[in-house]
Amino acid sequence: MSALNDETIRRVFVDLQAKYISSMQQANSTKQQIQIKERERKVAELTRRELEALEEGTKTYKPVGKMFIQTPLPEMKESFVKRVGTADDEIKALEKTQKYWERSANDAQGNLRDILGGPRTM
C-alpha cells in the first residue's frame, strides 16, 4: 500500500512540476509581449508629439504597404492618439494575464513544497 501511495505522490509531483514550468513559460511570454506593446506605445506617443509640433497646413503621409498616401494632419494625429489608447488597453489586458500565470506558478510551487515537506505515509 505504501508503494501505491509513493506512486501517487510521484505522479502528482510530476503533474505539478509540469504545471509550474508551463505557467512560468506563459508568464515570461506574456512579459515579453508587454515589453513589445510598451515599445509600440512609446513610438506612437513620440510620433504623436512630433505631429503636434507641425503647423496646420503641413502635408503628412500615411504608409500603406510600399506606398504613402497623403493624409490630413488632424486625421494623422487622431490615428496616433488611437494607437496609444489601444496599446494602453492591450498592456492592461496583458498585465492581468501575466498576474494570472504568475499566481498559477506560485500555487504550483507552493503545492510542490507541500509535497516535498509533507508526510509520506497515511
VEXVEX-689822 format. One record per residue (C-alpha): y, z, x; residue number from 1. Coordinates in steps of 0.001 Angstrom, whole numbers. Layout:
% VEXVEX-689822
roro py: Y | pz: Z | px: X | nr: NUM
...
This chain:
% VEXVEX-689822
roro py: 0 | pz: 0 | px: 0 | nr: 1
roro py: 2305 | pz: 666 | px: 2914 | nr: 2
roro py: 1765 | pz: -2906 | px: 4212 | nr: 3
roro py: 2874 | pz: -4325 | px: 874 | nr: 4
roro py: 5918 | pz: -2126 | px: 969 | nr: 5
roro py: 6723 | pz: -3277 | px: 4520 | nr: 6
roro py: 6193 | pz: -6915 | px: 3498 | nr: 7
roro py: 8527 | pz: -6481 | px: 526 | nr: 8
roro py: 11139 | pz: -4862 | px: 2734 | nr: 9
roro py: 10805 | pz: -7713 | px: 5246 | nr: 10
roro py: 11238 | pz: -10322 | px: 2506 | nr: 11
roro py: 14319 | pz: -8577 | px: 1089 | nr: 12
roro py: 15725 | pz: -8197 | px: 4608 | nr: 13
roro py: 15317 | pz: -11926 | px: 5324 | nr: 14
roro py: 16919 | pz: -12830 | px: 1987 | nr: 15
roro py: 19887 | pz: -10536 | px: 2620 | nr: 16
roro py: 20261 | pz: -11874 | px: 6138 | nr: 17
roro py: 20368 | pz: -15447 | px: 4800 | nr: 18
roro py: 22904 | pz: -14435 | px: 2148 | nr: 19
roro py: 25095 | pz: -12764 | px: 4780 | nr: 20
roro py: 25018 | pz: -15796 | px: 7082 | nr: 21
roro py: 25735 | pz: -18179 | px: 4210 | nr: 22
roro py: 28617 | pz: -16053 | px: 2930 | nr: 23
roro py: 30182 | pz: -15819 | px: 6389 | nr: 24
roro py: 29923 | pz: -19588 | px: 6840 | nr: 25
roro py: 31581 | pz: -20153 | px: 3464 | nr: 26
roro py: 34341 | pz: -17657 | px: 4301 | nr: 27
roro py: 35021 | pz: -19380 | px: 7628 | nr: 28
roro py: 35024 | pz: -22808 | px: 5988 | nr: 29
roro py: 37497 | pz: -21593 | px: 3375 | nr: 30
roro py: 39672 | pz: -20092 | px: 6111 | nr: 31
roro py: 39832 | pz: -23491 | px: 7815 | nr: 32
roro py: 40767 | pz: -25150 | px: 4519 | nr: 33
roro py: 43575 | pz: -22611 | px: 4075 | nr: 34
roro py: 44904 | pz: -23426 | px: 7540 | nr: 35
roro py: 44860 | pz: -27155 | px: 6746 | nr: 36
roro py: 46711 | pz: -26608 | px: 3457 | nr: 37
roro py: 49281 | pz: -24371 | px: 5159 | nr: 38
roro py: 49884 | pz: -27116 | px: 7717 | nr: 39
roro py: 50290 | pz: -29705 | px: 4925 | nr: 40
roro py: 52703 | pz: -27386 | px: 3118 | nr: 41
roro py: 54751 | pz: -26883 | px: 6263 | nr: 42
roro py: 55028 | pz: -30641 | px: 6865 | nr: 43
roro py: 56053 | pz: -31237 | px: 3241 | nr: 44
roro py: 58644 | pz: -28443 | px: 3420 | nr: 45
roro py: 60134 | pz: -29787 | px: 6661 | nr: 46
roro py: 60310 | pz: -33291 | px: 5209 | nr: 47
roro py: 61967 | pz: -31955 | px: 2053 | nr: 48
roro py: 64584 | pz: -30168 | px: 4165 | nr: 49
roro py: 65316 | pz: -33372 | px: 6070 | nr: 50
roro py: 65695 | pz: -35266 | px: 2788 | nr: 51
roro py: 68146 | pz: -32619 | px: 1531 | nr: 52
roro py: 70361 | pz: -33331 | px: 4542 | nr: 53
roro py: 70632 | pz: -37049 | px: 3695 | nr: 54
roro py: 73588 | pz: -38495 | px: 1792 | nr: 55
roro py: 73001 | pz: -39594 | px: -1794 | nr: 56
roro py: 73166 | pz: -43349 | px: -1124 | nr: 57
roro py: 70661 | pz: -43334 | px: 1749 | nr: 58
roro py: 67712 | pz: -45703 | px: 1371 | nr: 59
roro py: 64363 | pz: -43962 | px: 1545 | nr: 60
roro py: 60900 | pz: -45471 | px: 1730 | nr: 61
roro py: 57607 | pz: -44134 | px: 475 | nr: 62
roro py: 54410 | pz: -45091 | px: 2357 | nr: 63
roro py: 51808 | pz: -46829 | px: 202 | nr: 64
roro py: 48784 | pz: -47896 | px: 2209 | nr: 65
roro py: 50029 | pz: -50148 | px: 5010 | nr: 66
roro py: 53396 | pz: -50860 | px: 3445 | nr: 67
roro py: 56518 | pz: -48978 | px: 2477 | nr: 68
roro py: 58215 | pz: -49116 | px: -916 | nr: 69
roro py: 61881 | pz: -48309 | px: -1321 | nr: 70
roro py: 62183 | pz: -45188 | px: -3458 | nr: 71
roro py: 65318 | pz: -43453 | px: -4769 | nr: 72
roro py: 66257 | pz: -40342 | px: -2791 | nr: 73
roro py: 66059 | pz: -37918 | px: -5779 | nr: 74
roro py: 62536 | pz: -39156 | px: -6526 | nr: 75
roro py: 61501 | pz: -38593 | px: -2897 | nr: 76
roro py: 62971 | pz: -35079 | px: -2941 | nr: 77
roro py: 61126 | pz: -34256 | px: -6156 | nr: 78
roro py: 57901 | pz: -35639 | px: -4694 | nr: 79
roro py: 58065 | pz: -33271 | px: -1737 | nr: 80
roro py: 59022 | pz: -30300 | px: -3928 | nr: 81
roro py: 55869 | pz: -31003 | px: -5961 | nr: 82
roro py: 53783 | pz: -31289 | px: -2780 | nr: 83
roro py: 54983 | pz: -27877 | px: -1614 | nr: 84
roro py: 54209 | pz: -26358 | px: -5027 | nr: 85
roro py: 50777 | pz: -27955 | px: -5163 | nr: 86
roro py: 49981 | pz: -26741 | px: -1653 | nr: 87
roro py: 51050 | pz: -23197 | px: -2609 | nr: 88
roro py: 48751 | pz: -23248 | px: -5650 | nr: 89
roro py: 45832 | pz: -24583 | px: -3612 | nr: 90
roro py: 46379 | pz: -21953 | px: -912 | nr: 91
roro py: 46324 | pz: -19162 | px: -3523 | nr: 92
roro py: 43081 | pz: -20504 | px: -5001 | nr: 93
roro py: 41503 | pz: -20809 | px: -1554 | nr: 94
roro py: 42555 | pz: -17263 | px: -661 | nr: 95
roro py: 40795 | pz: -15969 | px: -3789 | nr: 96
roro py: 37694 | pz: -17926 | px: -2810 | nr: 97
roro py: 37851 | pz: -16557 | px: 723 | nr: 98
roro py: 38100 | pz: -12983 | px: -577 | nr: 99
roro py: 35041 | pz: -13594 | px: -2772 | nr: 100
roro py: 32958 | pz: -14845 | px: 168 | nr: 101
roro py: 34126 | pz: -12007 | px: 2413 | nr: 102
roro py: 33231 | pz: -9473 | px: -288 | nr: 103
roro py: 29830 | pz: -11117 | px: -708 | nr: 104
roro py: 29214 | pz: -10981 | px: 3058 | nr: 105
roro py: 30286 | pz: -7329 | px: 3209 | nr: 106
roro py: 27955 | pz: -6451 | px: 330 | nr: 107
roro py: 25045 | pz: -8181 | px: 2050 | nr: 108
roro py: 25889 | pz: -6462 | px: 5331 | nr: 109
roro py: 26000 | pz: -3072 | px: 3602 | nr: 110
roro py: 22637 | pz: -3729 | px: 1967 | nr: 111
roro py: 21200 | pz: -4723 | px: 5350 | nr: 112
roro py: 22430 | pz: -1455 | px: 6836 | nr: 113
roro py: 20850 | pz: 442 | px: 3947 | nr: 114
roro py: 17510 | pz: -1279 | px: 4558 | nr: 115
roro py: 17625 | pz: -615 | px: 8286 | nr: 116
roro py: 18666 | pz: 3001 | px: 7871 | nr: 117
roro py: 16728 | pz: 3862 | px: 4726 | nr: 118
roro py: 13292 | pz: 5447 | px: 4320 | nr: 119
roro py: 10319 | pz: 3094 | px: 4723 | nr: 120
roro py: 7752 | pz: 4845 | px: 2521 | nr: 121
roro py: 7877 | pz: 5852 | px: -1101 | nr: 122
